[in-house]
Amino acid sequence: NPASSIMLKLFDDEKSADIVFEICDQQKAESESDGKGAKISTAKILYHAHRLILQHYSPELCALCTSSDGITPIIITDVKPEVFRHLLYYVYG
């Protein structure tokens, strides 16, 4: 389907996107060999999306973007980055 391939080309396209998601991946790491205490490291990954595509194919995800100006990232902390990437890819393709 030509329309589907066009949408997939827009997937995570920073130039044409008008929404930015910031996915914070928090990982616990043991400090020292005794296992006492844990460090939490946070990795922030950005994904770019298009409001029009989200409106039509994922209204729930688009609802998170109602107050977004397109520059300020929408912060999501309760999902792993690779899971969110697969979700967006599914929406686009």
ZIHUJO-V72680 format. One line per field, one symbol per residue. ss: DSSP state (@ for helix, = for strand, . for the rest). phi: phi as a letter, one per 20 degrees, with the letter a starting at -180 (. if undefined). psi: psi as a letter, one per 20 degrees, with the letter a starting at -180 (. if undefined). Layout:
ss: ???
phi: ???
psi: ???
//
This chain:
ss: .@@@@@@@@@........============.......============.@@@@@@@.@@@@@..........===....@@@@@@@@@@@@.
phi: .ffffffffegleffefcccdddddececfdmefnembedddddcecdbcgfffgedbgfffffefdfendffeecddbfgfffffffffffc
psi: phhghghhhipkohgiqjpppopooppppppriijpqpqoqppppppqrpggghghimhghhhijhjpjigpqoppikqqghghghgghggh.
//
